[in-house]
Amino acid sequence: MGEFDLIARHFTRPVRRAVLGVGDDCALLAPTPGMQLAVSSDMLVQGRHFFADVDPEALGHKALAVNLSDLAACGARPLAFTLALALPEADDAWLAALARGLFALADAHSCELVGGDTTRGPLNLCITVFGEVPAGQALLRSGARPGDDVYVSGTLGDARLALEALQGHLTLPAEVLQAARQRLERPTPRVALGQALRGLATSAIDVSDGLLGDLAHVLDRSGVGAVVEIERAIELIAARAYLKSTSSHFDAEVWQRAALAGGDDYELLFTAPAAERQAVQAVAAAVGTPVARIGHIEAVPGLRLVDAAGQTVPHRWRSFDHFGAAG
């Protein structure tokens, strides 16, 4: 199977939104009048982002999910994406499974594949995604203000627990590992929530490298500080309730690292005025995505962790950095 046979068999579909579809030198997209294009790229590299024996269907899902998560953090509606794919070999069955996972998520969000590239090399997937958002309504990292609440959607830390278990650093019961691995390999991009938060959230970012590190980006861009209630963050680990009841010796430090610096959660971290708490919960309920308030923004720069009594908790956690150390 040659390169163009591979593309035709697994990645060519009827044109829906793009003028040309797959196969020309460029894709032509026409955004809706009054909209701005939101564009983001993410790369997944074997050995760095996923294991060599990963389920290709799950890999196809995740490759697009991490990009859609960036659109969600901007409050944008997905339009289209391109795929650059390096393959050690053209394995037809493997590619069919990859395409199934990729297009199942793409169809769920009406996001069309409009082009890309394939080559022989170490396994690597790079997607560029395009979305649209009403002019002036994009969610940014720079809008957090003193007095705002800090929220996180969904759950935190389970992907990190799965990673540590798969690497042999942690033992999890089979049913817990299965659920946690689902969070690691098939994250849910919070696209509907991001759009629902337009005009309500003052800032937003997706949690890809870890809660503390990603929140720090918001604080830096907004010129503010924050207080995070550590127990509220830890309570968002879905596996915690089960493990706490069955493993009394389970290291509390593991909880903190997973929730605060775990990464691969792909949840939305956002801020909103304290006066809008009911409105935030209402839009979250409307799109079926739970959100939890874990802290607040303050004027003094810096990030503080506090316990249930409001006392400062020293910490050393750092989020993932491809060219540095992880928490």
Summary of the structure (lengths in Angstrom):
residues: 327
radius of gyration: 20.2
end to end distance: 43.5
largest distance: 63.7
contacts: 1117
relative contact order: 0.16
helix: 36%
strand: 25%
